[in-house]
Amino acid sequence: MKKYKKWWITIGIVLILCVIGYVYWFVIPKHTANKAVDNYIAEQKIKSNQIETKVIKKDWKMGGYLTTIVFKDDPNLKYEYSYDERYEFPHHIYVLVFKDGSSQEDDQVKHPPLQEQND
């Protein structure tokens, strides 16, 4: 049993490092992105009970996280909140709105992006 003790310690250390890496590179950034989207929506004066669906996922192509939201009062449009720390926009979020796959102008939506995005 003593000759396997070093192997068990090594496997334990590797597993602990894997868990720490997963939390550091995926869990914490996803939580940060989710909080940023919530703050952005609050700044847009949108209440959480107006949200019909909200899906957050890692954006592997561009980096950061992409949160897709459909609002109850605007069900035909998909609002995409793209979070990336490299953005200089408020809360590091850039918003695009889509209807049937084509992007919409800010004056065509009920919940336009914050003014700082358009400057």
N, C-alpha and C positions, 0 to 999 in steps of 0.2 A: 504494500500500500504506500510505503514511503517513496518509492521510485515514481509514483504517479502524482505525488503532491505538487511537484514543480509544474506539471502539465495543467493541473486544476487551477493553480494560481495564475498561470499564464492565460488560460482560457477566461478566467474570471476578470482579469485586468482588461483583456481585449473586449469582452462584452460590456464592461463599464465604460470604456472609451467610446465604443460604438453608440451607446445610449447618450452619452454626453454630446457627441458629435451631432446626433440626430436632433437633440433638443436645441443645440446652438444654431444649427444651419436651417432647420425647418420649423420647429415649434415656436420659437421666440419670434422670428421674422413674420410668420403667419399671424401671430397674435398682434404684433405691432401694426401690420397692414390692416387687420380687422378693426383695431382701435382708430386708426387714421381714417378709414372709411366712415366709421360711426361719427367721428368728429366732423368730417366734411359734410355728411348728411345733416347733422345738427346745425351746422353753419348755413346750410341751404334752407333751414326752417322746415325740414321734413321730419315728421314724427315716425317712430318705429312701427306704429300700428298701420301706417300707410304702405308698408312693404308687403307684397304678396309672396315673392320668392327672393332669396338671396343665396348665391353660390360663390364661394371663394376658392380659387385654385391657383397653384403655382404656374406662372407664365415662363415656361422653359425656353421659349424662343427669344423673348425680349428681356427676361429677368424680372424680378419683382413678383407681385401678385395681382391677379385680375379678379375683381368682384363684379358679378353680373346680377343686377337687381331689376325686378319688374315691380312697378308700383300698382296698387289697387286702382288708383284714379287715372292711370295711364297704361292700361294692360297691353296695348299693341306695340309698345316700345320697350327695348332692352337698353338699360343704362349700364355702361361698362366703366367701372372705376378702376383705373390702372394705377397701382401703387409701385413706386420705385424711389428709393432714397436719393437717386441722382436727379430727380425732377426738382426744379426750383418753384413749382407751383405750390399753392397752399396745401399743407399736409402731405406734400409729395405725391399728389394725386392728379391725374389727367382724366377727364371725363369725355366719353364718346357715347352718342345715343344712336341706336339702330332700329329701323323698322323694316322688316322683311329683308334683312341683309344689307340695306343701304343706309348710309349715315344721314342723320338729320341735322339741320341747322338749329342754332340755339333758339331762334324765334318760333320754331315748330314744335317745341316741347314744353311740357308743363313745369318741369324742374330743370331749368338751364344750369350750366356750370357756373361757379362763382366768377365774378367779374375779373379777378386777377388772372384767370386762365386765358382770357381773351386779350389781355394787354400785350 
